[in-house]
Amino acid sequence: MAFLKFNKQELVNLDYSLRREIIGANHLGAYVNTSIVTCNTRKYHGLLVVPVENLGNERFVLLSSLDESIVLNGKQFNLGIHCYGEEYEPKGHKYIVDFDADVLPTLTYKVGPVVLSKTLVLDKEKNQLLISYKLLSAPGKISLVLKPFLAFRNTHELTQENPMASTSYNPVANGASFRMYDGFPNLVLQTNVKNEYRHQPYWYKGVTYSDEYRRGFDCREDLMVPGTFVVEMKPESEVVFSASLQEESTGGLKTRFASFMKAAQVITSYRGFLMENVDRMKVMQNGRKQICAGYSWLHTGLLRETLETLPGLTIYANGNCKEFEEILDTLIANETQRLYHRTTQIEAPLKMTDALQQYISFCGREKEVWKKYGTVLKDIIESYAHREYVGLHDNGLLWCEKPGTALTWMNTYINGWPVTERAGYQVETNALWYNALCFAIEMEGKYAKKSEFVAKWTPVRDAVKASFQPTFAVQSRRGYYFLADYVNGSGQHTEVRPNMLWAAYIPYQLLDDQVQADVIATIEKELVTRRGIRTLSPRSEEYKGVYDGPQVNRDLASYNGCCRTAPLGMYEDICFRMIGKNFCGKAKWLTEGIYEDINRHGVGSFSEIYDGDAPHEAHGAIASATAVAALCRCQYLMDQYTKEEVQ
């Protein structure tokens, strides 16, 4: 079964093909990302995008694109495609007859009697892109002309023609080396066979990124083409092109590419794509393994995203406990300020507890885990007694406020002002707070002979237990309960959002049985979709069901209706606990809804957000760590309950 295959009719339709992207990433944080017809539509797109250590490990687009042309009987046919304003030139997509990515992204071009395939692969262990060109059929020899477009700029910026850019080159074996600015690495372009390099530097001006234009962002830039590489090909021959940060042995390029093809497995199941994405999200930075929040513009090593995704990407994906601790240890070392002192991600440090609870549940080494991480968790709890932007009240609840600042994961801004500020008692922050208190007190009671911590924080835990439900519970006109999203001086804010999930999810019961059942029923009725959990109920006047149009419209929709896959793992965990194996059918239906979208936005990857309205089109980052981790957890839960049923 071909999962990721597109035909000529789909490929030549730019409204269709430009909305579908391919992504490849290595373990060093580099990536290749473009549309399936290789026309860049975002400023984040590029064929070789790498983190540069001496520039703060920010990612930089070195090789933006590579145009191919075929010269047959003295006539040149351009296979590339770029957007200039509202025009596309050249229109090489009209020659594409097939795209297949079940192994590696492969495009097939047909120009009269000439059939040429192009396959891309990014080395997992070094910053090197390889592109194989195979002349599948031709009436005789042809010339393949390769034209590189260079950017040498930050992924978040655009570049223009400027006198500081070096247009010179240094010759290397079967190629040339370029470095447009001081402080950058060299970009070395080579082929496995001899070629003729024609140095004719020229700036292509006004290259337009249609997705940025559609969103109202700066969208035009100038790209430098230093020259062209011309290679002669005969039928059934192969040319391997390399873009690397160092000169490569050209004699080994073809063998190296063949080894990647051999190692690449044909993906025959959705789970195969899931595992491929798990690998993509873990990168080495400064010699330490960390989690990338998503491609192609989300960052690596973020506090909240790492704690949310760590169990899913390690223990649930492959049972790797060592990797779980390795990544967590790096996070703790790198994030002391946010963990113990000051952060606008108010609830994020408290998610350490949930990550450790999942880890203990999986590996069973409770005493060892507490011995290693107990001090970290206790210090996090202690910090909330004096943490900036947080007030610990007599009722045990945390009041979080910084005027003009969104202090939770719902942190979109419009013109500098938060869309969902949520100042006051936040439901998920206080549920996480209670969970941390209960867990730490329980562990200290078991493994500490005498603990001042237990004596100090037990009354606070009890106060939270007594005040939480009266503070947040809301009885609707329809007779069932749900939880206010936050509470402040103006009272309960009764928007139905997924944040209340945390109160039902944590293992230490905060809610009466009836209230807890009603909370899940509310979420089921108003928030659950086949693309994840809505961020706001459609019953709300603030609901925005479609993430599209100008930036303001998208920002309003982001946390006011868009679906997120991230809460799905938590939701399914609750339902399995409540219903048991009888939930397997519904869980499968929910996860398959995400899998079905695998060839619509990020081809072979899992998107960050979806429209709240059907058909729930995908948006945001095309490859999201939170989505991948949630799906890994859902798959693990289904496997566990299916296993129990078989036994």
Sequence and secondary structure as in RCSB ss.txt:
>XXXX:A:sequence
MAFLKFNKQELVNLDYSLRREIIGANHLGAYVNTSIVTCNTRKYHGLLVVPVENLGNERFVLLSSLDESIVLNGK
QFNLGIHCYGEEYEPKGHKYIVDFDADVLPTLTYKVGPVVLSKTLVLDKEKNQLLISYKLLSAPGKISLVLKPFL
AFRNTHELTQENPMASTSYNPVANGASFRMYDGFPNLVLQTNVKNEYRHQPYWYKGVTYSDEYRRGFDCREDLMV
PGTFVVEMKPESEVVFSASLQEESTGGLKTRFASFMKAAQVITSYRGFLMENVDRMKVMQNGRKQICAGYSWLHT
GLLRETLETLPGLTIYANGNCKEFEEILDTLIANETQRLYHRTTQIEAPLKMTDALQQYISFCGREKEVWKKYGT
VLKDIIESYAHREYVGLHDNGLLWCEKPGTALTWMNTYINGWPVTERAGYQVETNALWYNALCFAIEMEGKYAKK
SEFVAKWTPVRDAVKASFQPTFAVQSRRGYYFLADYVNGSGQHTEVRPNMLWAAYIPYQLLDDQVQADVIATIEK
ELVTRRGIRTLSPRSEEYKGVYDGPQVNRDLASYNGCCRTAPLGMYEDICFRMIGKNFCGKAKWLTEGIYEDINR
HGVGSFSEIYDGDAPHEAHGAIASATAVAALCRCQYLMDQYTKEEVQ
>XXXX:A:secstr
  SSEEEHHHHH HHHHTT EEEEE TTS EEEEETTS   STT EEEEEEEGGGTTEEEEEEEEEEEEEEETTE
EEE  EEEETTEEEEEGGGGEEEEE SSS EEEEEETTEEEEEEEEE SSSSEEEEEEEEEE SS EEEEEEEEE
EEEETTS     TTS    EEETTEEEE  STTS  EEEEESS  EEEEEEEEEEEEE HHHHHTTS  EEEEEE
EEEEEEEE TT EEEEEEESS   GGGHHHHHHHHHHHS    SHHHHHHHHHHHTEEEETTEEEEB EETT  B
S HHHHHHHHHHHTHHHH  HHHHHHHHHHHHHH HHHHHT  S TTGGGHHHHHHHHHHHHH  HHHHHHHHHH
HHHHHHHHTTT TTEEE TTS EEE  TT   SS   EETTEES    EEEHHHHHHHHHHHHHHHHHHHHH SS
 HHHHHHHHHHHHHHHHHHHHHEEE TTS EEE SEEETTEEE    GGGHHHHHSSS  S HHHHHHHHHHHHH
HTEETTEEESS TTSTT      SSHHHHHHHHTTT EESTTHHHHHHHHHHHHGGGGHHHHHHHHHHHHTTTTT
SBTTS  SEE SSTT  EES SEEHHHHHHHHHHHHHHHHHHHHHH 
